Amino acid sequence: MKVPMPLRAVLTAAMLLCCAAATAPARADALADIKKAGVIAVGVFEDFPPFASVGSDMSLHGYDIDVANAIAKDLGVRLKLVGVTGQNRIPYLTEHRVDILLSVGHSPEREKVIDFTDAYAPYYIAVLGPKSLQVKGPADLAGKSIAVNRGTLEDTSLTAAAPPTADVKRFDNYNGVIAAFLSGQVQLMAVGNDVGASVLARHPAIEPEQKFELLSSPDHIALNKGEPQLKQVLNQEIARMLRDGSLNDISLKWLLKPLDPKDL
């Protein structure tokens, strides 16, 4: 039976598309792209001690920086650190301005957009304030001012827990949060345990203390969805560092305590 011309044209076009798909080069995945470029771009906070902060030599130092260097070394590529904020870091990842992000807490909302490796660092979010201020739980935040880094997991956790009369003041970075607290612009601040520990150690005169824990959220490495090869390699790297003790060494160096796998 003779095939009508319209159908013949459709079949021909379909065959051409199949041939083109068969001969076109496959899209390289993120891991292949990193190795081909010879560089891995890692998004880090620049004002997040002891995970990352600028040292006296004007370069970044901290827990995350040591982890990033270990990852780059094992991949055999150069490390490119990219400063990010709580507001721009997820777009930086999804727009491929960075290959991975460090110090990312897992949440169902984020999981809709990005993927996560196994946890590599302990982290929890707490409310801190002066010893003289009586705060024991979320209900005590009513009528009080609390500083938080805009767009971070601290922000979403505080927003969910705080009563309607709490005055949540959002800043664009951790330096702004800490400065507002130390200057008395706000009464409390919601930060990660280690940012808080830095404040407790450096400013004993105002007697800051941890009031209560908002959320336990170990740090993960974030990557784009649909990158199983990169995720596998990163998980293998985390497992290796746990196994050989190098991640514990990083914890002793920056968190000043041994790494407890139960916290991950």
C-alpha positions in Angstrom: 0.0 0.0 0.0 1.3 3.4 -0.9 2.1 5.6 2.1 0.3 9.0 1.9 2.8 11.9 1.6 2.0 13.6 4.9 2.6 10.4 6.8 5.7 9.7 4.8 7.1 13.1 5.6 6.4 12.5 9.3 8.2 9.1 9.3 11.2 10.6 7.4 11.5 13.4 9.9 11.3 10.9 12.8 14.0 8.8 11.3 16.3 11.9 10.8 15.7 12.9 14.5 16.6 9.4 15.6 19.8 9.4 13.6 20.8 12.8 14.9 20.2 11.7 18.4 22.3 8.6 17.9 25.2 10.5 16.4 25.1 13.6 18.6 27.6 13.6 21.5 26.1 13.0 24.9 26.0 15.9 27.4 28.8 15.6 29.8 27.8 15.4 33.5 29.0 17.8 36.2 31.8 15.5 37.3 33.1 15.2 33.8 32.8 18.9 33.3 34.8 19.6 36.5 37.6 17.2 35.5 37.7 18.6 31.9 37.9 22.2 33.2 40.5 21.2 35.8 38.7 23.3 38.5 35.9 22.8 41.0 33.9 26.0 42.0 32.8 25.7 45.6 30.3 28.1 47.1 31.1 29.1 50.7 30.0 31.7 53.2 32.9 34.2 53.8 31.7 35.3 57.2 30.8 32.0 58.9 33.5 31.2 61.5 34.8 28.6 62.2 33.5 27.1 58.9 34.9 29.9 56.8 36.2 33.4 57.5 38.9 35.7 56.2 42.2 35.3 58.1 45.0 37.7 58.7 46.5 36.8 55.3 43.2 37.9 53.6 42.4 34.4 52.5 39.6 32.1 53.6 40.2 29.6 56.4 38.0 27.2 58.3 36.3 23.8 58.4 34.7 24.2 55.0 37.9 25.4 53.4 39.8 22.4 54.6 37.0 20.1 53.3 36.9 21.9 50.0 40.7 21.6 49.6 40.5 17.8 50.3 37.8 17.3 47.7 39.7 19.3 45.0 43.0 17.4 45.8 41.3 14.0 45.5 39.6 15.0 42.3 43.0 16.2 41.0 41.6 19.7 40.1 42.2 23.3 41.3 39.9 24.7 43.9 38.0 27.9 43.2 36.2 29.4 46.2 33.2 31.5 45.5 31.7 33.7 48.2 27.9 33.3 48.6 25.2 34.6 50.8 22.1 33.0 52.2 20.0 34.7 49.5 22.1 33.9 46.4 23.7 30.5 47.0 20.9 28.3 45.8 20.6 30.3 42.5 24.4 30.2 42.2 24.2 26.4 42.2 21.2 26.0 39.9 22.6 28.5 37.5 25.9 26.6 37.4 27.9 29.5 38.8 29.3 27.0 41.3 29.5 23.2 41.2 28.7 22.5 44.8 27.8 24.4 48.0 29.1 23.7 51.5 27.3 24.2 54.8 23.9 23.4 53.6 21.2 22.1 55.9 18.7 19.7 54.6 15.1 20.7 54.3 12.1 19.3 52.3 11.7 22.6 50.5 15.3 22.7 49.4 15.1 19.0 48.3 12.6 20.0 45.7 15.3 22.1 44.0 18.7 20.6 44.8 20.3 17.4 45.9 22.4 16.6 49.0 25.3 14.3 49.9 25.7 12.6 53.2 26.3 14.9 56.2 29.9 16.0 56.7 29.7 18.4 59.7 27.6 18.7 62.9 25.4 21.7 63.0 22.4 22.9 65.0 20.5 26.2 65.2 20.0 28.0 68.5 18.8 31.3 69.9 21.4 33.2 71.8 21.0 36.2 74.1 22.5 37.9 77.2 22.3 35.9 80.5 20.1 38.6 82.0 17.3 38.0 79.5 15.0 35.2 80.5 14.2 33.1 77.4 13.6 29.3 77.7 11.7 28.5 74.5 9.9 29.8 71.4 7.0 31.3 73.4 9.4 33.5 75.3 10.3 35.2 72.0 7.0 37.1 72.1 7.7 40.9 72.0 11.4 40.4 71.6 13.7 41.4 68.7 15.8 38.6 67.1 18.4 39.0 64.4 18.8 36.3 61.7 20.5 35.9 58.4 17.9 36.4 55.6 17.0 33.3 53.5 19.0 30.8 55.6 17.7 27.7 57.4 18.0 29.8 60.6 15.6 32.2 59.1 13.0 29.6 58.1 13.4 27.8 61.5 13.0 31.0 63.5 10.0 32.2 61.4 8.3 28.9 62.0 8.9 28.9 65.7 8.5 32.5 66.7 5.1 33.8 67.9 3.4 36.6 65.8 4.5 39.4 68.2 8.2 38.5 67.8 10.2 41.2 66.0 12.4 39.2 63.5 15.0 41.4 61.9 16.7 40.0 58.9 20.2 40.9 57.8 22.1 40.0 54.6 25.0 38.2 56.2 26.2 36.8 59.6 28.4 39.9 60.3 25.2 42.0 60.2 23.5 39.6 62.6 26.4 39.5 65.0 26.9 43.3 64.9 23.2 44.0 65.5 23.3 41.7 68.6 26.5 43.0 70.0 25.5 46.7 69.6 22.1 46.1 71.3 20.1 46.7 68.1 18.4 43.4 68.8 18.0 41.4 72.0 18.6 38.0 70.6 20.0 36.2 67.6 19.3 32.9 65.9 22.5 31.4 64.5 24.3 28.1 64.1 26.0 26.6 67.1 29.5 27.4 65.9 28.8 31.0 65.0 27.3 31.3 68.4 30.3 29.7 70.0 32.5 32.2 68.4 30.5 35.1 69.9 30.4 33.4 73.3 34.2 33.1 73.3 35.0 36.6 72.1 32.5 38.7 74.0 32.3 37.5 77.6 31.5 41.0 78.9 27.9 40.9 77.8 27.6 37.3 79.1 25.9 35.8 76.0 24.5 32.3 76.4 22.6 29.8 74.4 18.9 30.0 75.3 17.4 27.0 73.4 17.9 24.9 70.3 15.6 25.6 67.3 16.7 22.8 65.0 19.3 20.1 64.6 20.5 20.2 61.0 23.9 18.6 60.1 25.7 20.2 57.2 25.6 18.6 53.8 27.2 19.3 50.5 24.6 20.5 48.0 24.7 19.8 44.3 22.3 20.0 41.4 19.8 17.3 40.8 20.5 14.6 38.2 24.2 14.3 39.0 24.6 10.8 40.3 28.3 10.5 39.4 29.3 13.7 41.3 27.1 12.7 44.3 28.7 9.3 44.5 32.3 10.7 44.4 31.5 13.3 47.0 29.9 10.7 49.3 32.9 8.5 48.8 35.1 11.4 49.8 33.1 12.0 53.0 33.3 8.3 53.9 37.1 8.3 53.3 37.6 11.3 55.5 35.6 9.7 58.2 37.4 6.4 57.9 40.9 7.8 57.9 40.3 10.3 60.6 41.0 13.4 58.5 37.5 14.8 59.1 38.0 14.3 62.8 41.3 16.2 62.5 39.4 19.1 60.9 36.8 19.0 63.6 39.5 19.2 66.3 41.2 22.1 64.5 38.1 24.2 63.9 35.3 23.0 66.2 37.8 22.2 69.1 36.2 18.9 69.7 36.2 15.3 68.3 33.8 14.6 65.5 30.9 12.4 66.8 29.4 10.4 63.9 26.1 10.4 65.8 25.9 14.2 65.2 26.0 13.6 61.4 
